[in-house]
């Protein structure tokens, strides 16, 4: 009986070691929460600048066609770069605290799995803008980001898979209710990030 228990313990230890080797678990819930709050802040600032509420019908198109078009573009670019930089910084801090390398094989697989769909979605969004289909940028970014999270979930926390599914659902909803795509986009990149960032922080980061 004792030998059997020892064998089970050894198998469990091996599984844990393999899990640690193949999954990057240093992602930050705090950065997710901050990213969500920054999304709401960005939309509020754009509302102050353009006078267009995200709750308005075809809000994204109206913002794009407003005299402050460049400020709208800069606002979303700044949001993207800030959230990306914060995520990398916080992941590096978490990995360092755990005595792990941030750029290990699991991190490389995670980055590749997430980056390809997000990059394709970004290029697709630019093409949509160029041919005049600005209204579909919100659902496209939700869908491709959701696909990226779904694929990347194999190399990080399992909670990321649920987040990916939520983004995919919101992307489909935003496609159907295309005239209210911006507010649905805000629910994804704002509210979902805040909620799941908090869950990840409570479960995996809080001492």
N, C-alpha and C positions, 0 to 999 in steps of 0.2 A: 504493500500500500504506500509505504514511504517512497519507494523508488518511483512509483507511478506519479505521485505528487511532485517529486523532483523533476521528472521528465516534463510534466505539464508546465512547471515553473520555468524550465529552461526554454520550452517552446514559446511561452509567452514573452520571455525576455528577448528571444530572437526576433519575434514579431515586432516588439517595441523598437528594437535596434533598426530593423528594416524600415519601419514607419518613420523613424527619425531621419534616416538616410534619404528617404524618397519624398519627404514632405517638408516644405518650408513653413515653419510655424511661428515666425517672428513678425508676421504682419501686425499692424497696430490698429486696435479698435479706436484709440484716441484720434488717430489721423482720419479714420472714417467718419467719426462724429464731427470733427472740425471741417472736413470736406463738405459734409451735408449742410452745416451752418453757413459755410462760405457760399454755397450754392444759393441759399435763401438771401444772403446779403448781396450777392451779385445781382440777382433779379430785382431786389429792392432798389439798388443804386441805379440800375437801368430804367426802372420805373420812374425814379426821380428825374433822370436825364431826359427820357423820351416822353414821359407822361402816359405811357402805355402799360396797363396792368397785365400781368401774365394770365389773369382770369378772363381777359377779353377774347372774343372770337378772333382767330387768326392773329394772335398777339405777336408771334414770331415774325410773320410777314410784315406786319405794321412796323415793328422795330427795324427790320431790315430796310424798309422803304422810307424810314424817317430821315430827316436831315442829319441825325447823329449816327449814321450807319457805322462809321469808323469807330466810334466809341463803343458801340455794341460789339463789334468784332474784337476790339482790344479787351473788352470786359470778359468775354468768354475765353479768350486766349490766356489772359491773366489768371482766370479761375482754373483752367486746365493746368498751367505750369505750376501754380501755387500748390494745388492738390497733389500733383505728381511729385514735386519736390518734398512736400511734407510727408507723403507716404514713404518715400525712400529714406528720408532722414529718420523717421520714427522706427522703421524696420531695422535700420542699421543700429539704432540705439538698443532696441530689444534684443537683437542678435548679440550685440556686444555684452549686454548684461547677462545673457545666458552662456557666454563663452563660446559662441558659435560664429562661423564665418557667414557674412551676408551673401557672398557670391559663390555659394556651394552648388553642386549639380542640381539640387532640388530648386534652388532659386533661379537658376538658368532655365530650367524646364518651365517653371511658373511664369517667368518673364516672357518666354517665347510663346507659350500657349495663350497668354493674355494679349501680347503685343500684336500678333498677326491679325486677329479679328478686329481689334480696336483701330489698327492702322488702316485696314481695308475699309472699315466703316467711316473713318475720317476722310479718306480719299473719295469714297462714294458720296459722302455728304457735300464735299466741295464740288463734285460734278453735278449734284442735284441743284446746288446754288447757281452754278454757271448756266444751267439750262432753265432756270426759273422755277424750280420746285422746292422753294425754301420751306414750304409748309411740312415737307416730309423729313426734314433734317432731324427733328425731335424724335420721331419713332425709329428712324434708322440708327441713331446713336444709342438709343435704349436697347434695340435688338442686338446690335453688334457687340455692345458692352456686355450684355447678358450672355451671349455666346462665348465671349472671352472668359467671363467668370466661370461659366459651366466647364469649359475645357481646363481652365487653370485650377479648378477645385481638386483635381486629381493629385496636385502637387502641394496643397496647402490645407488649411482647416476645412473640414467638411461643411461648416456653416456657409462658406463661400458659394457652395452649390445652390443652397436655398436662395441666396441673394441673386444669383444668376437667373434662377427660375422666375423670381419676382420681376426682374428687369425684362425678361422675355415676355411675360404676361403684360406688363405695362407698355412695352413696345407695340404689342398687338392691339391693346386698347387705344393707344395713341394713334395708331394707323386707322382704326375705325372712327374714332372721334378726332379726326385730323385737325379740325379747326380749333380744338382745345389742346393741341399737342404740347404746348409749352408748359402748361400747368401740370400735365401728367408727367412731363419730363422732370419738373421740379419735385414731384412726389418720389420719383426714382432716385435721382442724384442728390436730392435733399433729404427727404424723410427716411427713405430706406437706408441710406448711409448712416444717418444719425441713430436709428433704432438698432441696426445690426452692428454698428461700431460699438454701441453701448453694451450689447450682448457679448461681443468678443472680448471687450475690456473686462467685463465682470467675470467671465468664465476662464480667460486665459492670461490676463495681464495683471489684474489686481492682486497685490501680495496678500 
